[in-house]
């Protein structure tokens, strides 16, 4: 881990764009200021601050409580929330730490489960009013897929967001042997390894593929979301991770960016939002929810062995529904 310069801080998450050289120093300073403040103990788990100096792979799609985006080396835009970000003003780079801590104090005062999206922009603006200078909202940087080859770097995805410790150690050791000197944690459950050009990159990708990591952006496993399941989670009824690999092949029957969500119970921790297909574990197997959330109305109950046997036909029927509805509409018009 040390050979790859891995930074695994605790407390408030300070996320920088993968491959962002300009963010390294400021991010380190911000993490230290947050550590000294001790504020993390009063905040919701995974409270996140994005620090973006405009280089590296853009991460505009990453959900965060607070976002700092560089306008120039001496000035940063400050915003809250995600999709859309609400920009509240600019601060001098030297005041970034004080601004972030001041905004996090607002979150802490509102209660340990509060996120920035739950509060008004006015509350945050008031908290750091003395630090703000006039400014305009920045232009969005967009998004980039971390998985694949980049300039002198390689992005590798973790299937369903996890891997075994020994397998990860094999990947890290291979990266070091091939010349990588830094690994970046990236949105999308990926790792980006720096300093792997040309032939070393090709060898690394081949090894990662042999270890069953995701090396192709179009890998169908990326369209399946699975929680830890049983027996790792006491709330889970079914071992969903053992099913995820096989279900991934069925994802080809979905459209566009639709997802399959495998949840060990109705809490749906891994993906509480809507999904095209949600399989919710219970004592006898799985409830099937189409185009809904884990606590939605199920259209069928499937035993673990039925999932692979019956799910393709059910998805094919779902796929044909719009076509059949359109055909009925046309027929009715002729009448």
Secondary structure, DSSP 8 states (H G I E B T S, - for coil): -GGGT-----SSEEEE-TT-STHHHHHHHHHHHHHHHTGGGGS-TT-EEEEE-S-SS-BTTS--SEEEEEEETTEEEEEESSSS-EEEEEEEGGGHHHHHHHHHHHHHHH-TT--GGGS-HHHHHHHTGGG-B---------B---SEEETTEEEEE-GGG---HHHHHHHHHHHHHTT--EEEEETTTEEEEES--HHHHHHHHHHHHHTT-B-STT-GGGGEEE---TTTSTT-SS-HHHHHHHHHGGGGGS-TT--EEEESSTT-TT--S-EEEEEEEETTEEEEEEEE-TTS--SEEE-HHHHHHHHHHHHHHHHHHHHHHHHHHHHHHH-
